């Protein structure tokens, strides 16, 4: 079966919403455009200039309700619309200091009271991926189906907060590709390392509630807690859903 790109997903604010795309132009040495462009620092954050590790930010591992946020970004105006089943829709500009209080008021009820509370939206000129290098995550639909079958439930791909979903690989084949190069559309990527997962994946992204222990299932089914792989873009180019994914 020919492997093809099934979905492209970006997360404009780290852990605060996902957005499906039909196509995008990848840039060499960069994350997916506008992915993790912003992040929400909390009151216990110890920030340094540039990239910061995820412990400094509000995220689904500590606040599962955040996993149910969907996003729609207007790249031209920098305006972002967030929706959540338990909150009214919010449209604002993350880079506008005047809009930050409204966002914080909107998101605060989604954060547990006993956790460090969100204080500001950060934009550092570098994608706040979970790697200290600009990465694009690649995930395998067959692995998602296999894990869901093991758990006896359907797993939404949004649990994994990935960028590129591939259809046509065998289950768990992505781990055999570490160190290999993939051609997707006009872009060339190199697979670097597996993605070790956290508690955020235990939340149902439709509800923001813990429903299904993905970490325990990965441990018992695979003897690890990895799902998906990180890659870097070597050659830029346009990619679109339906593009063939080939090894080079």
QUIUR-V387037 format. One record per residue. N is the residue number from 1. RES is the residue in one letter. PHI is phi in radians with two decimals (999 if undefined). PSI is psi in whole degrees, 0 to 359 (NA if undefined). OMEGA is omega as a letter, one per 30 degrees, with the letter a starting at -180 (999 if undefined). Layout:
BEGIN
N/RES/PHI/PSI/OMEGA
N/RES/PHI/PSI/OMEGA
END
This chain:
BEGIN
1/X/999/131/l
2/X/-1.21/130/l
3/X/-1.40/136/a
4/X/-2.39/155/l
5/X/-1.31/117/a
6/X/-1.65/322/a
7/X/-2.54/148/l
8/X/-2.17/125/a
9/X/-2.34/133/l
10/X/-2.10/162/a
11/X/-2.30/88/a
12/X/-0.95/315/l
13/X/-1.89/123/a
14/X/-0.86/124/l
15/X/1.18/10/a
16/X/-2.27/59/l
17/X/2.00/147/l
18/X/-2.22/156/a
19/X/-2.54/126/l
20/X/-1.42/141/l
21/X/-2.15/151/l
22/X/-1.50/328/a
23/X/-2.78/164/l
24/X/-2.86/155/l
25/X/-1.75/118/l
26/X/-1.43/145/l
27/X/-1.99/142/a
28/X/-1.08/134/l
29/X/1.23/20/a
30/X/-2.30/158/l
31/X/-1.27/175/l
32/X/-0.98/131/a
33/X/-0.91/130/l
34/X/1.24/5/l
35/X/-1.42/130/a
36/X/0.91/34/l
37/X/-1.12/325/l
38/X/-2.10/161/l
39/X/-2.51/159/a
40/X/-1.88/106/l
41/X/-1.29/147/l
42/X/-1.90/175/a
43/X/-1.20/345/l
44/X/-1.75/8/a
45/X/-1.15/144/l
46/X/-2.12/90/a
47/X/-1.58/146/l
48/X/-2.15/161/l
49/X/-1.04/141/l
50/X/1.48/214/a
51/X/-1.15/142/l
52/X/-2.31/146/l
53/X/-1.20/162/a
54/X/-1.17/340/a
55/X/-1.11/344/a
56/X/-1.48/357/a
57/X/-2.15/152/l
58/X/-1.13/133/a
59/X/-2.71/165/a
60/X/-1.14/337/l
61/X/-1.11/331/a
62/X/-1.86/337/a
63/X/-2.31/82/a
64/X/-1.03/335/l
65/X/-1.08/335/l
66/X/-1.10/336/a
67/X/-1.16/344/a
68/X/-1.62/7/l
69/X/-1.40/135/l
70/X/-1.96/156/a
71/X/-2.35/154/l
72/X/-2.50/116/a
73/X/-1.81/132/l
74/X/-1.68/102/a
75/X/-1.10/326/a
76/X/-1.13/316/a
77/X/-1.69/347/a
78/X/1.27/18/a
79/X/-1.59/135/a
80/X/-2.12/135/l
81/X/-1.97/127/l
82/X/-1.99/140/l
83/X/-2.26/153/a
84/X/-2.72/143/a
85/X/-1.06/339/a
86/X/-1.93/8/a
87/X/-2.38/152/l
88/X/-1.22/156/l
89/X/-1.10/145/a
90/X/-2.25/128/l
91/X/-2.06/128/a
92/X/-2.79/174/l
93/X/-1.95/110/a
94/X/-1.02/332/a
95/X/-1.49/356/a
96/X/-1.64/113/a
97/X/-0.97/330/a
98/X/-1.19/337/a
99/X/-1.58/347/a
100/X/-1.14/318/l
101/X/-1.02/322/l
102/X/-1.13/320/l
103/X/-1.12/315/a
104/X/-1.08/321/l
105/X/-1.11/322/a
106/X/-1.20/318/a
107/X/-1.56/341/a
108/X/-1.00/318/l
109/X/-1.12/345/l
110/X/-1.54/356/l
111/X/-1.85/131/l
112/X/-1.00/142/a
113/X/-1.13/335/a
114/X/-1.58/11/l
115/X/-1.94/160/l
116/X/-1.01/131/a
117/X/-1.55/150/l
118/X/-1.13/142/a
119/X/-2.21/333/a
120/X/-2.84/154/l
121/X/-1.60/129/a
122/X/-1.92/136/l
123/X/-2.33/110/a
124/X/-1.89/8/a
125/X/1.40/6/l
126/X/-2.50/144/a
127/X/-1.13/132/l
128/X/-1.53/59/l
129/X/-1.24/171/l
130/X/-1.44/4/l
131/X/-1.93/152/a
132/X/-1.47/15/l
133/X/-2.28/155/a
134/X/-1.18/113/a
135/X/-2.12/158/l
136/X/-2.12/128/a
137/X/-1.58/140/a
138/X/-2.14/130/a
139/X/-2.26/160/a
140/X/-2.03/118/l
141/X/-1.04/324/a
142/X/-1.14/325/l
143/X/-1.17/321/l
144/X/-1.11/316/l
145/X/-1.12/319/a
146/X/-1.13/318/l
147/X/-1.20/320/l
148/X/-1.07/320/l
149/X/-1.12/320/l
150/X/-1.09/324/a
151/X/-1.50/347/a
152/X/1.27/32/l
153/X/-2.69/160/l
154/X/-1.50/131/a
155/X/-1.86/123/l
156/X/-1.22/137/l
157/X/-0.99/335/a
158/X/-1.18/345/l
159/X/-1.02/329/a
160/X/-1.68/355/l
161/X/0.90/40/a
162/X/-1.56/170/a
163/X/-1.72/306/a
164/X/-2.09/122/l
165/X/-1.86/131/a
166/X/-1.90/134/l
167/X/-1.95/134/l
168/X/2.05/351/l
169/X/-1.47/157/l
170/X/-1.25/155/l
171/X/-0.95/132/l
172/X/1.20/10/l
173/X/-1.09/334/a
174/X/-1.03/331/a
175/X/-1.26/340/l
176/X/-1.38/353/a
177/X/-1.71/0/a
178/X/-1.07/127/a
179/X/1.60/352/a
180/X/-1.67/166/l
181/X/-1.97/142/a
182/X/-2.13/137/l
183/X/-1.77/121/l
184/X/-2.20/116/a
185/X/0.99/232/l
186/X/-1.62/357/a
187/X/-1.70/151/l
188/X/-2.08/128/a
189/X/-2.19/154/l
190/X/-2.08/128/a
191/X/-1.38/129/a
192/X/-1.86/312/a
193/X/-2.84/159/l
194/X/-1.29/160/l
195/X/-1.78/114/l
196/X/-1.43/132/a
197/X/-1.69/162/a
198/X/-2.21/184/a
199/X/-1.13/343/l
200/X/-0.99/328/a
201/X/-1.26/350/l
202/X/-1.40/348/a
203/X/-1.57/137/l
204/X/-1.29/118/a
205/X/-1.24/352/l
206/X/-1.43/333/a
207/X/-2.09/337/a
208/X/1.33/18/l
209/X/-2.00/149/l
210/X/-1.15/118/a
211/X/-2.58/92/l
212/X/1.89/122/a
213/X/-1.60/85/a
214/X/-1.10/325/a
215/X/-1.18/315/l
216/X/-1.11/321/l
217/X/-1.13/318/l
218/X/-1.07/318/a
219/X/-1.12/316/a
220/X/-1.34/326/a
221/X/-1.49/328/a
222/X/-2.15/352/a
223/X/1.13/28/l
224/X/-2.82/178/l
225/X/-2.15/39/l
226/X/-1.75/143/l
227/X/-2.62/118/a
228/X/1.49/173/a
229/X/-2.38/153/l
230/X/-1.62/142/l
231/X/-2.34/163/l
232/X/-2.10/149/a
233/X/-1.52/120/l
234/X/-1.62/319/l
235/X/-2.21/131/a
236/X/-1.26/164/l
237/X/2.85/163/l
238/X/-1.36/137/l
239/X/-2.23/153/a
240/X/-2.59/154/l
241/X/-1.03/139/a
242/X/1.69/346/l
243/X/-1.11/145/l
244/X/-1.26/143/l
245/X/-1.98/118/a
246/X/-2.23/149/l
247/X/-1.45/141/l
248/X/-2.05/NA/999
END
